[in-house]
Amino acid sequence: MVGERISPDERTATTTVDLQEVRADVRQAYERGRRDERASRRRHPIFMTLTFAAAICGVALLALAAVNGSFGAGGEVADQNLSAAVNQAEPQVRDAASQAGQSLHDAGATAKAKATGSSS
């Protein structure tokens, strides 16, 4: 009824229920905001992989510089290691490419022979 007095017990119960509802609403809004923000900051996995790889290379070069006493000496060591790796890998890559080319040539010749033999 309008104008009816509320006892102190009823006032406390009403306030407690309202406060719990408000807290639940605030918590839901907070969680929705977190989800929305996380979705807007979604990163591409390839870009993040490249970023981490660049960071690891940077840390490795800093470590080489610290061990060798300067960035010039650390870069020289990195260059020597890279050139050694290239020199060892180059013949193997060349052989693999040659073998792949020969396999493609053989497969083409086999397919051509089958096509010629089956159409006769």
C-alpha positions as CSV (number, residue, x, y, z in Angstrom):
1,M,0.0,0.0,0.0
2,V,1.1,3.5,-0.7
3,G,2.2,5.4,2.4
4,E,2.6,2.3,4.5
5,R,5.5,2.3,6.9
6,I,8.3,-0.3,6.4
7,S,9.6,-1.9,9.5
8,P,13.4,-1.8,10.0
9,D,13.6,-5.6,9.4
10,E,11.9,-5.3,6.0
11,R,14.0,-2.3,5.0
12,T,17.2,-4.2,5.7
13,A,16.0,-7.3,3.8
14,T,15.0,-5.1,0.8
15,T,18.3,-3.3,0.8
16,T,20.3,-6.5,1.0
17,V,18.4,-8.0,-1.9
18,D,18.8,-4.9,-4.0
19,L,22.5,-4.7,-3.1
20,Q,23.0,-8.3,-4.2
21,E,21.2,-7.7,-7.5
22,V,23.3,-4.6,-8.2
23,R,26.5,-6.5,-7.4
24,A,25.4,-9.3,-9.8
25,D,24.5,-6.8,-12.5
26,V,27.9,-5.0,-12.1
27,R,29.8,-8.3,-12.2
28,Q,28.0,-9.4,-15.4
29,A,28.7,-6.1,-17.0
30,Y,32.3,-6.3,-16.0
31,E,32.7,-9.8,-17.5
32,R,30.9,-8.7,-20.7
33,G,33.4,-5.8,-21.0
34,R,36.4,-8.1,-20.5
35,R,35.1,-10.5,-23.2
36,D,34.5,-7.6,-25.6
37,E,37.9,-6.1,-25.0
38,R,39.7,-9.5,-25.3
39,A,37.9,-10.1,-28.6
40,S,38.9,-6.7,-30.0
41,R,42.6,-7.4,-29.2
42,R,42.7,-10.9,-30.8
43,R,46.1,-11.3,-32.5
44,H,47.0,-13.3,-35.7
45,P,49.0,-16.4,-34.8
46,I,51.5,-16.1,-37.7
47,F,52.3,-12.5,-36.8
48,M,52.8,-13.4,-33.2
49,T,55.1,-16.3,-34.2
50,L,57.2,-14.0,-36.3
51,T,57.3,-11.5,-33.4
52,F,58.5,-14.2,-31.0
53,A,61.1,-15.5,-33.5
54,A,62.5,-11.9,-34.0
55,A,62.6,-11.5,-30.2
56,I,64.5,-14.7,-29.8
57,C,67.0,-13.7,-32.5
58,G,67.5,-10.3,-30.8
59,V,68.1,-12.0,-27.4
60,A,70.6,-14.4,-29.0
61,L,72.5,-11.4,-30.6
62,L,72.5,-9.6,-27.3
63,A,73.9,-12.7,-25.6
64,L,76.7,-13.0,-28.3
65,A,77.5,-9.3,-27.9
66,A,77.8,-9.8,-24.1
67,V,80.0,-12.9,-24.4
68,N,82.3,-11.4,-27.0
69,G,82.5,-8.0,-25.4
70,S,81.0,-5.9,-28.3
71,F,78.3,-5.9,-30.8
72,G,80.8,-6.0,-33.6
73,A,82.4,-9.1,-32.4
74,G,79.1,-10.7,-31.6
75,G,77.9,-9.9,-35.1
76,E,81.1,-11.4,-36.6
77,V,80.5,-14.7,-34.7
78,A,76.9,-14.8,-35.9
79,D,78.0,-14.1,-39.5
80,Q,80.6,-16.9,-39.3
81,N,78.0,-19.4,-38.0
82,L,75.4,-18.4,-40.6
83,S,77.9,-18.7,-43.5
84,A,79.1,-22.1,-42.2
85,A,75.4,-23.3,-42.1
86,V,74.8,-22.0,-45.6
87,N,77.9,-23.7,-46.9
88,Q,76.8,-27.0,-45.4
89,A,73.2,-26.7,-46.5
90,E,73.7,-25.5,-50.1
91,P,74.9,-28.8,-51.6
92,Q,72.2,-30.7,-49.9
93,V,69.5,-28.3,-51.1
94,R,70.9,-28.4,-54.7
95,D,70.9,-32.2,-54.7
96,A,67.3,-32.3,-53.4
97,A,66.2,-29.9,-56.1
98,S,68.0,-31.9,-58.7
99,Q,66.4,-35.2,-57.5
100,A,62.9,-33.5,-57.4
101,G,63.4,-32.3,-61.0
102,Q,64.5,-35.7,-62.1
103,S,61.5,-37.3,-60.4
104,L,59.1,-34.9,-62.1
105,H,60.7,-35.6,-65.4
106,D,60.4,-39.4,-64.9
107,A,56.8,-39.0,-63.7
108,G,56.0,-37.0,-66.8
109,A,57.6,-39.6,-69.1
110,T,55.7,-42.4,-67.4
111,A,52.4,-40.6,-67.7
112,K,53.1,-39.8,-71.4
113,A,54.0,-43.5,-72.0
114,K,50.8,-44.7,-70.3
115,A,48.7,-42.2,-72.3
116,T,50.3,-43.2,-75.6
117,G,49.9,-46.9,-74.8
118,S,46.3,-46.8,-73.6
119,S,45.1,-44.7,-76.6
120,S,46.4,-47.3,-79.2
